[in-house]
Amino acid sequence: MIRSPVNGYVTNLLAQFGDYASVGQELISVVDTDSFWVDGYFEETSLGRIHDGDAATVKLMGYSQLVRGYVGGVARGINIPNAQPDQAGLASVNPIFTWVRLAQRVPVRIHIDQVPVGVRLVAGMTATVQIDPHQRASSVTGK
């Protein structure tokens, strides 16, 4: 019997009844359903208007209902692909073309407050994120 320390769904199950597992061998994956989030990639020129706690609306591809959340934080570093590669574990976002320099895209973490009935969250889905910099999310303000 396998027990998980989190609520979630089993995915990528590679084990069968009677199999033995070795230390470090990946035979099962669990997606933690209590920790879904959305990363929106915003141009660095917009970051001055985005603050922790700002209300966010997320439109998932394939659904008409809107998911509600708030800005949980802004990444503090990104990897620039045309620089020397590093092992810092920073997000890799490629904004460079040979003839023009574009604004960097920086990940902004959106914590999810409200998922409409009928919307199934799946890790890796495509979404469009809109942030209202003049409205604080109700979960952050306690309203």
C-alpha positions in Angstrom: 0.0 0.0 0.0 1.2 3.5 -0.8 0.1 6.5 1.2 0.5 10.1 0.0 1.1 13.0 2.4 -1.0 15.2 0.2 -4.5 15.2 -1.5 -4.2 14.6 -5.2 -4.4 12.4 -8.2 -2.1 9.6 -9.3 -0.7 10.2 -12.7 2.1 8.6 -14.8 1.7 5.3 -12.9 4.4 3.0 -14.1 4.1 0.3 -11.4 2.0 -2.9 -11.6 0.8 -5.2 -8.8 3.8 -7.1 -7.5 6.5 -4.7 -8.7 9.3 -3.8 -6.3 10.6 -0.3 -6.2 14.2 0.8 -5.6 15.2 3.9 -3.7 15.1 6.9 -6.1 13.1 5.0 -8.8 10.2 7.0 -10.1 7.2 4.7 -10.5 4.3 7.0 -9.6 3.5 10.7 -9.7 1.0 12.5 -7.6 -0.4 15.9 -8.5 -1.2 17.8 -5.3 -4.8 19.2 -5.7 -4.4 21.6 -2.8 -1.5 23.5 -4.4 -2.5 24.5 -7.9 -1.3 27.9 -9.1 -0.9 29.8 -12.4 2.3 31.4 -13.7 1.7 34.5 -15.9 4.6 35.8 -17.9 4.5 39.6 -17.9 6.9 42.0 -19.6 9.3 43.7 -17.3 7.9 47.1 -18.3 4.6 46.1 -16.6 6.1 44.9 -13.3 5.9 48.3 -11.6 2.1 48.1 -11.7 1.9 44.5 -10.3 2.0 44.0 -6.5 1.6 41.1 -4.2 -2.1 40.6 -3.3 -3.5 42.2 -6.5 -6.6 40.5 -7.8 -6.2 38.3 -10.8 -8.5 36.7 -13.3 -7.5 33.5 -15.2 -9.1 32.3 -18.4 -8.2 28.7 -19.0 -8.1 27.5 -22.6 -11.1 25.4 -23.3 -13.3 26.9 -20.5 -15.6 30.0 -20.6 -15.7 30.3 -16.8 -13.1 32.5 -15.1 -10.9 31.3 -12.3 -10.2 34.0 -9.6 -7.0 34.4 -7.6 -4.4 36.9 -6.5 -0.7 37.8 -7.1 1.4 35.7 -4.8 4.7 36.9 -5.9 7.0 37.9 -8.8 10.0 35.8 -9.7 13.3 37.4 -8.5 15.4 36.2 -11.3 15.2 34.7 -14.8 17.8 33.0 -17.0 18.8 34.9 -20.1 19.2 32.2 -22.8 21.9 34.0 -24.8 24.1 34.4 -21.8 26.4 31.7 -20.5 24.2 28.9 -19.1 24.1 28.6 -15.4 22.8 26.1 -12.9 20.9 28.5 -10.7 17.5 27.0 -11.5 16.0 30.2 -12.8 13.1 30.3 -15.2 14.3 30.4 -18.8 12.4 32.8 -21.0 13.7 33.8 -24.5 12.9 37.4 -25.5 15.8 37.9 -27.9 15.7 38.2 -31.7 18.8 39.0 -33.7 17.6 42.5 -34.8 15.7 43.9 -31.9 15.8 43.6 -28.1 12.4 42.8 -26.5 11.3 43.3 -22.9 12.0 40.3 -20.7 9.1 38.1 -19.6 9.0 37.6 -15.9 6.9 34.9 -14.2 4.2 36.2 -11.8 2.7 33.5 -9.5 -1.1 33.6 -9.2 -2.6 31.8 -6.2 -6.0 30.4 -7.0 -9.0 31.4 -4.7 -12.0 30.3 -6.7 -12.5 27.6 -9.2 -15.9 27.5 -10.8 -18.0 24.3 -10.8 -17.2 22.2 -13.8 -13.7 23.5 -14.3 -11.1 20.8 -14.1 -7.6 22.1 -13.2 -4.8 20.2 -14.9 -1.1 21.0 -14.3 0.4 22.5 -17.4 -2.8 24.0 -18.9 -2.6 27.1 -21.1 -4.1 30.2 -19.5 -4.5 34.0 -20.1 -3.9 36.0 -16.9 -5.3 39.5 -16.2 -4.2 41.4 -13.2 -6.2 44.3 -11.7 -3.5 46.5 -10.1 -6.2 48.7 -8.4 -8.1 45.9 -6.7 -6.8 43.7 -3.8 -8.0 40.1 -3.8 -10.7 39.4 -1.1 -8.6 36.5 0.3 -5.7 38.9 0.9 -7.8 41.7 2.5 -10.1 39.4 4.5 -13.2 40.8 2.9 
